[in-house]
Amino acid sequence: MKRHLTALAGILLLAGCSSSVDLVSSDQVSKFTPGKTNETEVAGELGKPLETITEADGTKIEQYAFSGGATGGSIVPEWLGGSSASSYHMVSFVYGAGGVLKEIRGAGEVASK
């Protein structure tokens, strides 16, 4: 029983230390132009992506949490001590050869090809 309480205390401690998801806004996404912007410029403005996917053909996709009008919340479930997470979407930046932005997916009217 003591081990279970220790494990639970550790989980709650980590939950209290967790950070909120940083959401990318439409204004930030609109600064980038496919065919002109490169990966370094996007990372400089938005920081490290939540996930990076590299496809077999060399295409690289970096994903960020996109607000679309929502506000951030904790990435830890509320029952573990996190705050209530608001809904958000993912925005993907697709890069071709040389790290040049090819496409922005998932940002509504901001997205472009």
RAVEN-V84681 format. One record per residue. N is the residue number from 1. SS is DSSP state (H for helix, E for strand, L for the rest). Layout:
n/ss
N/SS
N/SS
//
This chain:
n/ss
1/L
2/H
3/H
4/H
5/H
6/H
7/H
8/H
9/H
10/H
11/H
12/H
13/H
14/H
15/H
16/H
17/H
18/L
19/L
20/E
21/L
22/L
23/L
24/E
25/L
26/H
27/H
28/H
29/H
30/L
31/L
32/L
33/L
34/L
35/L
36/L
37/L
38/E
39/H
40/H
41/H
42/H
43/H
44/H
45/H
46/H
47/L
48/L
49/L
50/L
51/E
52/E
53/E
54/E
55/L
56/L
57/L
58/L
59/L
60/E
61/E
62/E
63/E
64/E
65/E
66/E
67/L
68/L
69/L
70/L
71/L
72/L
73/L
74/E
75/L
76/L
77/L
78/H
79/H
80/H
81/L
82/L
83/L
84/L
85/L
86/L
87/L
88/L
89/E
90/E
91/E
92/E
93/E
94/E
95/E
96/L
97/H
98/H
99/H
100/E
101/E
102/E
103/E
104/E
105/E
106/L
107/L
108/H
109/H
110/H
111/L
112/L
113/L
//
